[in-house]
């Protein structure tokens, strides 16, 4: 990060720049925390060097898998896009570079669909699942599924393997979820998307 980039100043600027619903959802301290996770993601994948744009799906998955739910609510794709554009505006404001109106995001068609299904899938879940897991937990499950699918590429997806992957990653985040519940969530998602 450039020498004149100040994380606290960036968070204050971004908090004023983002929409009112996001200002109400996140405090300035939480914005600073989310920006830290954004830059941690950049360091992990070194995406600043590849020049192909930001994969908002992967970044959202990374942030929500590493987020401390005790401190901050999970972030949605469209909220992260807004956050990144606000941070971009801050950097333009302090002269690090000339800010463009929008960051170049890839996979935008999939982002809109994924963003829309999170709330809808949760609403369609059986009550016994909703009583055990928050919408944030279900969001994490869908993000972990996306992460798994991205990692296997063109290989055939094994339902048991993906459920075990999700269960293990959820356990790492202190969420105990059964394979049966994971399958129920993924079945509702698949049904919603018309895959069944």
QUILIN-V854552 format. One record per residue. N is the residue number from 1. SS is DSSP state (@ for helix, = for strand, . for the rest). Layout:
n:N ss:SS
n:N ss:SS
//
This chain:
n:1 ss:.
n:2 ss:.
n:3 ss:.
n:4 ss:.
n:5 ss:.
n:6 ss:.
n:7 ss:@
n:8 ss:@
n:9 ss:@
n:10 ss:@
n:11 ss:@
n:12 ss:@
n:13 ss:@
n:14 ss:@
n:15 ss:@
n:16 ss:@
n:17 ss:@
n:18 ss:.
n:19 ss:.
n:20 ss:@
n:21 ss:@
n:22 ss:@
n:23 ss:@
n:24 ss:@
n:25 ss:@
n:26 ss:.
n:27 ss:.
n:28 ss:@
n:29 ss:@
n:30 ss:@
n:31 ss:@
n:32 ss:@
n:33 ss:@
n:34 ss:@
n:35 ss:@
n:36 ss:@
n:37 ss:@
n:38 ss:@
n:39 ss:@
n:40 ss:@
n:41 ss:@
n:42 ss:@
n:43 ss:@
n:44 ss:@
n:45 ss:@
n:46 ss:.
n:47 ss:@
n:48 ss:@
n:49 ss:@
n:50 ss:.
n:51 ss:.
n:52 ss:.
n:53 ss:.
n:54 ss:=
n:55 ss:=
n:56 ss:@
n:57 ss:@
n:58 ss:@
n:59 ss:@
n:60 ss:@
n:61 ss:@
n:62 ss:@
n:63 ss:@
n:64 ss:@
n:65 ss:@
n:66 ss:@
n:67 ss:.
n:68 ss:.
n:69 ss:.
n:70 ss:.
n:71 ss:.
n:72 ss:.
n:73 ss:.
n:74 ss:.
n:75 ss:.
n:76 ss:.
n:77 ss:@
n:78 ss:@
n:79 ss:@
n:80 ss:@
n:81 ss:@
n:82 ss:@
n:83 ss:@
n:84 ss:@
n:85 ss:@
n:86 ss:@
n:87 ss:@
n:88 ss:@
n:89 ss:@
n:90 ss:@
n:91 ss:@
n:92 ss:@
n:93 ss:@
n:94 ss:.
n:95 ss:.
n:96 ss:.
n:97 ss:.
n:98 ss:.
n:99 ss:.
n:100 ss:.
n:101 ss:.
n:102 ss:.
n:103 ss:.
n:104 ss:.
n:105 ss:=
n:106 ss:=
n:107 ss:.
n:108 ss:@
n:109 ss:@
n:110 ss:@
n:111 ss:@
n:112 ss:@
n:113 ss:@
n:114 ss:@
n:115 ss:@
n:116 ss:@
n:117 ss:@
n:118 ss:@
n:119 ss:@
n:120 ss:@
n:121 ss:@
n:122 ss:@
n:123 ss:@
n:124 ss:@
n:125 ss:.
n:126 ss:.
n:127 ss:@
n:128 ss:@
n:129 ss:@
n:130 ss:@
n:131 ss:@
n:132 ss:@
n:133 ss:.
n:134 ss:.
n:135 ss:@
n:136 ss:@
n:137 ss:@
n:138 ss:@
n:139 ss:@
n:140 ss:@
n:141 ss:@
n:142 ss:@
n:143 ss:@
n:144 ss:@
n:145 ss:@
n:146 ss:@
n:147 ss:@
n:148 ss:@
n:149 ss:@
n:150 ss:@
n:151 ss:@
n:152 ss:@
n:153 ss:.
n:154 ss:.
n:155 ss:.
n:156 ss:.
n:157 ss:.
n:158 ss:.
n:159 ss:@
n:160 ss:@
n:161 ss:@
n:162 ss:@
n:163 ss:@
n:164 ss:@
n:165 ss:@
n:166 ss:@
n:167 ss:@
n:168 ss:@
n:169 ss:@
n:170 ss:@
n:171 ss:@
n:172 ss:@
n:173 ss:.
n:174 ss:.
n:175 ss:.
n:176 ss:.
n:177 ss:.
n:178 ss:.
n:179 ss:@
n:180 ss:@
n:181 ss:@
n:182 ss:@
n:183 ss:@
n:184 ss:@
n:185 ss:@
n:186 ss:@
n:187 ss:@
n:188 ss:@
n:189 ss:@
n:190 ss:@
n:191 ss:@
n:192 ss:@
n:193 ss:.
n:194 ss:.
n:195 ss:.
n:196 ss:.
//
